[in-house]
Amino acid sequence: MAETVLVTGANGFLGRHLVAGLCRRGYAVRALLRPGTPAPFPAEWGIDYREADLTRPATLAGAADGCGAIIHAAALAQVNPARNPAVWAANLGGTEAVLGLAQQAGVRRLVYVGTANVFGFGTKANPGDETRPYAGHRYGLDYMASKRAATDLVLRAVAQEQLPAVLVHPTFMLGPQDAKPTSNALLLELLRGKLPGYPPGGKNYVHVRDVASATVNALTQGRVGESYILGNENLSYREAFGLMAGVLGVSAPRWPIPAGLAMLYGGICDVKARLTGRPAQLNSAMAAVANDGHYFNVQKARQELALPQTPIGQAVTEAFDWFKTNHYV
């Protein structure tokens, strides 16, 4: 009989790829969805749907009963506004609730999906890794801080309660099936000519399907209590925007945006948000992030979780094709 894996955030960008990957490998999937969410997967996949709100633990009763493993991928990845209590409720409170589920059900493995931003980043020549201490406190973003706190919560459960957890931490994901859209919204901004310039920083990019593959691998591979950064290519924004624009068939942003100018504009947006009560286009925290190079080394995940390394150009192509097929463009 196939092992049942509970997936939180199953209808999210990564979650959709996780469910597909689990089904391909012969697992039975129990998908946790927010109340009122339409069933997102084909009926022939035989998905067991359960409705629950991770911020209301009472709704989770019995959600993991009969499951051998849990992949906790649900999160609120909001960075604008920079401060938001809902982010803490979802990311820290939701993780606490899932840890309780895992203990009650006695699962053999929990895979927690975090973010590479809970580690210290580095340069292209000396990228950050799983040993670098958290550096995101400089930005004042509740998203980063809440994910670091949730990571610490999981690690304490491993150390103090013998929770059999493995932690995976994706970088910036690109690829198809980003229905909201989330990270792939960057491609739509480029396509519509809304990015005239590029900031001085950069980041690590990865195909979402590679992240899903390594995350499913973590059900049987990797070491309990260990963290793994799931990424691929370290690219400056100039390099990344040029690559993306080439795939999209548009002109790449031409002008470098000085760090000081980015921070000035972010500060203006902060003032506008305070005056209107609504988030502006960005905020000073987002500008500060864009000024830094968030580069990471992913060798540990390649060696221990068999993390694939699909070229980022292919991820962009597949995302763009999906957007066209589904009438986003």
C-alpha positions as CSV (number, residue, x, y, z in Angstrom):
1,M,0.0,0.0,0.0
2,A,1.4,3.4,-1.0
3,E,2.5,5.7,1.8
4,T,0.4,8.8,2.2
5,V,2.1,12.2,2.4
6,L,0.3,15.2,3.7
7,V,1.2,18.4,1.7
8,T,0.5,21.8,3.1
9,G,0.3,24.7,0.7
10,A,-0.6,22.1,-2.0
11,N,-2.2,24.6,-4.4
12,G,0.7,27.0,-4.3
13,F,3.4,27.5,-6.9
14,L,5.8,24.9,-5.3
15,G,2.9,22.8,-3.9
16,R,1.5,22.0,-7.3
17,H,4.9,20.6,-8.4
18,L,5.3,18.7,-5.1
19,V,1.9,17.0,-5.6
20,A,2.7,16.1,-9.2
21,G,6.1,14.8,-8.2
22,L,4.7,12.7,-5.4
23,C,2.1,11.1,-7.6
24,R,4.7,10.3,-10.3
25,R,6.7,8.4,-7.6
26,G,3.7,6.4,-6.4
27,Y,2.9,8.2,-3.2
28,A,-0.7,8.8,-2.1
29,V,-1.2,12.5,-1.5
30,R,-3.4,14.2,1.1
31,A,-3.6,17.9,0.1
32,L,-4.3,20.5,2.7
33,L,-6.2,23.4,1.3
34,R,-7.7,26.6,2.8
35,P,-11.5,26.4,3.2
36,G,-13.3,27.1,-0.1
37,T,-10.3,26.4,-2.3
38,P,-11.3,24.6,-5.5
39,A,-9.7,21.2,-6.1
40,P,-6.6,22.0,-8.3
41,F,-5.6,18.6,-9.5
42,P,-7.0,16.1,-12.0
43,A,-9.5,13.6,-10.5
44,E,-7.5,10.6,-11.8
45,W,-4.7,11.5,-9.4
46,G,-6.9,10.4,-6.5
47,I,-5.9,13.3,-4.2
48,D,-7.4,13.2,-0.7
49,Y,-8.4,16.8,-0.1
50,R,-8.7,18.2,3.4
51,E,-9.7,21.8,4.3
52,A,-8.0,23.5,7.2
53,D,-6.6,26.9,8.2
54,L,-3.0,26.6,9.6
55,T,-3.6,29.7,11.8
56,R,-6.5,28.0,13.5
57,P,-5.1,24.7,14.9
58,A,-8.6,23.4,15.8
59,T,-9.3,23.0,12.1
60,L,-6.3,20.6,11.7
61,A,-7.6,17.9,13.9
62,G,-6.9,14.5,12.3
63,A,-5.4,16.0,9.2
64,A,-2.3,13.8,9.4
65,D,-3.9,10.7,10.7
66,G,-2.6,7.7,8.6
67,C,0.1,9.7,7.0
68,G,3.7,8.5,7.0
69,A,5.2,11.8,6.2
70,I,4.4,15.5,5.9
71,I,5.8,18.2,3.5
72,H,5.1,21.6,5.0
73,A,5.3,24.0,2.1
74,A,2.6,26.5,3.1
75,A,3.8,30.0,3.8
76,L,2.9,33.6,3.4
77,A,5.7,35.1,1.3
78,Q,4.6,38.7,1.5
79,V,7.3,41.5,1.7
80,N,5.1,44.5,1.0
81,P,4.2,45.8,3.6
82,A,7.4,44.9,5.3
83,R,5.7,44.5,8.7
84,N,2.5,42.3,8.8
85,P,1.3,40.2,11.8
86,A,-0.5,37.9,9.3
87,V,3.0,36.8,8.0
88,W,4.0,35.7,11.5
89,A,0.7,33.9,12.1
90,A,1.1,31.9,8.9
91,N,4.8,31.2,8.9
92,L,5.5,30.7,12.6
93,G,2.1,29.9,13.9
94,G,1.4,27.6,11.0
95,T,4.7,25.8,11.4
96,E,4.0,25.3,15.1
97,A,0.6,23.8,14.3
98,V,2.2,21.4,11.7
99,L,4.8,20.3,14.2
100,G,2.0,19.3,16.6
101,L,0.3,17.3,13.8
102,A,3.6,15.5,13.0
103,Q,4.1,14.5,16.7
104,Q,0.5,13.4,17.1
105,A,0.6,11.3,13.9
106,G,4.0,9.9,14.6
107,V,5.2,10.5,11.1
108,R,8.5,8.9,10.0
109,R,9.6,12.2,8.3
110,L,8.7,15.9,8.2
111,V,10.2,18.0,5.4
112,Y,10.0,21.6,6.2
113,V,10.2,24.1,3.3
114,G,11.9,27.3,4.4
115,T,13.9,29.9,2.4
116,A,17.5,30.4,1.7
117,N,17.1,33.9,3.1
118,V,17.4,32.4,6.7
119,F,21.1,32.0,6.0
120,G,23.8,34.6,5.4
121,F,24.4,35.3,1.7
122,G,27.7,36.0,0.0
123,T,29.4,37.0,-3.2
124,K,29.6,35.1,-6.4
125,A,33.2,34.2,-5.5
126,N,32.3,33.2,-2.0
127,P,28.6,32.5,-1.8
128,G,26.7,31.9,1.4
129,D,25.8,28.4,2.6
130,E,24.0,26.6,5.4
131,T,26.7,27.5,7.9
132,R,26.3,31.3,7.5
133,P,24.4,33.0,10.3
134,Y,21.1,34.8,9.4
135,A,21.7,38.2,7.9
136,G,18.2,39.3,7.1
137,H,17.6,41.2,10.3
138,R,19.2,44.2,8.5
139,Y,16.1,44.5,6.3
140,G,13.3,44.6,8.8
141,L,11.1,42.2,6.8
142,D,8.7,40.1,8.7
143,Y,8.8,37.4,6.0
144,M,12.5,36.7,6.5
145,A,12.3,37.0,10.3
146,S,9.3,34.8,10.6
147,K,10.9,32.1,8.4
148,R,14.1,32.2,10.5
149,A,12.0,31.8,13.6
150,A,10.1,28.9,12.1
151,T,13.4,27.3,11.1
152,D,14.6,27.6,14.7
153,L,11.3,26.1,15.9
154,V,11.8,23.0,13.7
155,L,15.4,22.6,14.8
156,R,14.4,22.8,18.5
157,A,11.8,20.1,17.9
158,V,14.5,17.9,16.3
159,A,16.8,18.4,19.3
160,Q,14.4,18.3,22.1
161,E,11.6,16.1,20.9
162,Q,13.4,13.9,18.4
163,L,11.3,15.1,15.5
164,P,12.5,13.4,12.3
165,A,12.7,16.5,10.2
166,V,14.8,17.6,7.2
167,L,14.8,21.2,6.2
168,V,15.0,22.5,2.6
169,H,15.4,26.1,1.7
170,P,14.7,27.2,-1.9
171,T,16.2,30.3,-3.5
172,F,14.2,32.3,-6.1
173,M,11.9,29.9,-8.0
174,L,10.9,30.2,-11.6
175,G,8.9,27.9,-13.9
176,P,5.4,27.0,-15.0
177,Q,2.1,26.9,-13.1
178,D,2.6,30.1,-11.1
179,A,-1.1,30.8,-11.0
180,K,-1.2,33.9,-8.8
181,P,1.5,34.7,-10.1
182,T,4.2,35.0,-7.4
183,S,7.9,35.0,-8.2
184,N,7.2,34.7,-12.0
185,A,5.4,38.1,-11.9
186,L,8.9,39.4,-12.6
187,L,8.7,38.0,-16.1
188,L,5.4,39.8,-16.7
189,E,6.8,43.1,-15.5
190,L,9.7,42.7,-17.9
191,L,7.4,41.7,-20.7
192,R,5.3,44.9,-20.1
193,G,8.3,47.1,-20.0
194,K,7.8,48.1,-16.4
195,L,11.4,47.6,-15.4
196,P,13.5,50.4,-17.0
197,G,16.6,49.6,-14.9
198,Y,18.4,47.1,-12.8
199,P,19.6,47.4,-9.2
200,P,23.2,46.6,-8.2
201,G,22.5,43.3,-6.4
202,G,21.5,39.8,-7.5
203,K,20.3,36.5,-6.3
204,N,20.3,32.7,-6.8
205,Y,17.6,31.3,-9.2
206,V,16.3,27.8,-9.5
207,H,13.7,25.9,-11.5
208,V,10.6,25.2,-9.3
209,R,10.6,21.6,-10.5
210,D,14.1,21.0,-9.3
211,V,13.1,22.3,-5.9
212,A,10.1,19.9,-5.9
213,S,12.3,17.0,-6.9
214,A,14.8,17.6,-4.1
215,T,12.0,18.1,-1.6
216,V,10.4,14.8,-2.4
217,N,13.9,13.2,-2.3
218,A,14.1,14.5,1.3
219,L,11.4,12.1,2.3
220,T,14.0,9.3,2.0
221,Q,17.4,11.1,1.6
222,G,19.2,13.7,3.6
223,R,20.0,13.8,7.3
224,V,17.5,14.5,10.1
225,G,18.1,18.0,11.5
226,E,20.1,19.2,8.5
227,S,19.3,22.2,6.3
228,Y,19.7,22.2,2.5
229,I,19.7,25.2,0.3
230,L,17.9,24.4,-3.0
231,G,19.1,26.7,-5.8
232,N,21.1,26.8,-9.0
233,E,22.5,29.9,-10.8
234,N,23.9,33.0,-9.1
235,L,23.1,35.9,-11.4
236,S,23.3,39.7,-10.9
237,Y,20.1,41.5,-11.8
238,R,21.7,42.8,-14.9
239,E,22.5,39.2,-16.0
240,A,19.2,37.8,-15.0
241,F,17.1,40.5,-16.6
242,G,19.2,40.1,-19.8
243,L,18.6,36.4,-19.9
244,M,14.9,36.7,-19.2
245,A,14.4,39.5,-21.8
246,G,16.1,37.3,-24.4
247,V,13.7,34.5,-23.8
248,L,10.7,36.9,-23.8
249,G,11.9,38.6,-26.9
250,V,11.9,42.1,-25.4
251,S,14.6,44.7,-24.7
252,A,16.5,44.2,-21.4
253,P,16.4,47.1,-18.9
254,R,19.2,49.4,-19.9
255,W,20.0,51.6,-16.9
256,P,21.8,50.8,-13.7
257,I,19.9,52.0,-10.7
258,P,22.4,53.3,-8.1
259,A,21.9,51.9,-4.6
260,G,21.3,55.4,-3.1
261,L,18.6,56.2,-5.6
262,A,16.9,52.9,-5.0
263,M,16.8,53.6,-1.2
264,L,15.5,57.1,-1.8
265,Y,12.7,55.8,-3.9
266,G,12.0,53.1,-1.4
267,G,11.8,55.8,1.3
268,I,9.3,57.8,-0.8
269,C,7.2,54.7,-1.2
270,D,7.2,54.2,2.6
271,V,5.9,57.7,3.1
272,K,3.2,57.2,0.4
273,A,2.1,53.9,2.0
274,R,1.8,55.6,5.4
275,L,-0.3,58.5,3.9
276,T,-2.6,56.3,1.9
277,G,-2.8,53.3,4.2
278,R,-2.0,51.0,1.2
279,P,1.3,49.4,0.1
280,A,3.1,51.3,-2.6
281,Q,5.0,49.8,-5.5
282,L,7.8,48.8,-3.2
283,N,9.3,49.7,0.2
284,S,12.7,50.6,1.6
285,A,13.2,47.0,2.8
286,M,12.7,45.7,-0.7
287,A,15.1,48.3,-2.1
288,A,17.7,47.3,0.4
289,V,17.4,43.6,-0.5
290,A,17.7,44.5,-4.2
291,N,21.0,46.4,-3.5
292,D,22.6,43.2,-2.1
293,G,23.9,40.1,-3.8
294,H,22.0,37.2,-2.4
295,Y,24.3,34.4,-3.7
296,F,24.4,30.9,-2.4
297,N,26.3,27.6,-2.7
298,V,24.0,24.6,-3.3
299,Q,26.6,21.8,-3.3
300,K,25.3,20.2,-0.1
301,A,21.8,19.7,-1.6
302,R,23.3,18.4,-4.9
303,Q,25.3,15.8,-3.1
304,E,22.8,14.7,-0.4
305,L,19.4,15.3,-2.0
306,A,20.3,14.8,-5.7
307,L,19.1,18.4,-6.4
308,P,18.8,18.7,-10.3
309,Q,20.2,21.8,-12.0
310,T,17.9,22.7,-14.9
311,P,19.2,25.8,-16.8
312,I,17.4,29.0,-15.7
313,G,16.8,29.8,-19.3
314,Q,14.6,26.7,-19.6
315,A,12.7,27.7,-16.4
316,V,12.0,31.1,-17.9
317,T,10.9,29.5,-21.2
318,E,8.5,27.1,-19.5
319,A,7.1,29.9,-17.4
320,F,6.5,32.1,-20.4
321,D,4.9,29.3,-22.4
322,W,2.6,28.5,-19.4
323,F,1.6,32.2,-19.1
324,K,0.8,32.3,-22.9
325,T,-1.2,29.1,-22.8
326,N,-3.2,30.3,-19.8
327,H,-3.8,33.8,-21.3
328,Y,-1.8,35.9,-18.9
329,V,-0.2,37.5,-21.9
